[in-house]
Amino acid sequence: MAVATTRRPKLGPGTPIPFGIALGPLLLVAAWVIGSAAGALDTETLPAPWTVAETARDLIADGRLQSNLLTSLQRAATGLVLGVAAGVALALIAGLSRIGEALVDGPVQIKRSIPTLALIPLFIVWFGIGEQMKVLVIVLSVLIPIYINTHAHLRGVDARYVELARTVGLSRWEFVRRVALPGSLPGFFTGLRLAVSISWIALVVVEQVNATSGIGYLMTQARTYGQIDVIVVGLVIYGLLGLIGDIAVRQVERRALSWRQTLAD
């Protein structure tokens, strides 16, 4: 007599859908195309996709899009790298030492409560309106999510691993290298994903503060002359850069944390 077996339901999210991250943006574009073709969207408010594509082609043809995009990428990359480095350094100081935490965590939490954008007028007085001010705004915006998430995971290392490290006689440095740092990687990558998005948000703002180049500057000029199609081109570029950056971080995270068992396993 055969014994009936009950199949246990899978509780995890399941196998990732190939290119699943692109489905949402594609649906938005499809809705935009359909709405424009059906006349449901006012072209004076939101130009049709084909109009925006033609504008982008014209901007590429005269070289304005490439030159301004390169400037924006340089600003964002510089601010992101410096901000990540500073955030990790502060998280290590605060996460591995009670004295370091007492010295670092309070000022960082105060900065966290003050929007970086609110500091722009003061930064302009201190540093002027040049590249230094713009990069500094991005650095301070990026630093916070990196610090908060990395520090939290450093402080949240499983007590069982700490006890095991003591049992096997690991030195302080070996504990940091073999237990604390690997344990903080999930928090670091969570912060990095947030930092990539925040760097583009900060870039949008600083490039509209007396800038003479960059995608934000291009959009500011377009606003002055009522060129909504150019503004939409800039928004699309910012959105694509943010999406590409998030995908890149996810790929690196998946490889770096391949040793972890996930819900999808």
Buried (B, 14 or more C-beta within 10 A) or exposed (E): EEEEEEEEEEEEEEEEEEEEEEEEEEEEEEEBBEBBEEEEBEEEEBBBBEBBBBBBEBBEEEEBBEBBBEBBBBBBEBBBBBBBBBBBBBBBBBBBEEEBBEEBBEEBEEBBEEEBBEBBEEBBEEBEBEBEBBBBBBBBBBBBBBBBBBBBBBBEBEEEBBEEBEEEEBEEEEBBEBBBBBBBBBBBBBBBBBBBBBBBBBBBBBBBBBBEBBBBBBBBBBBEEEBBBBBBBBBBBBEEBBBEBBBEBBEEBEEBEEEEEEEEE
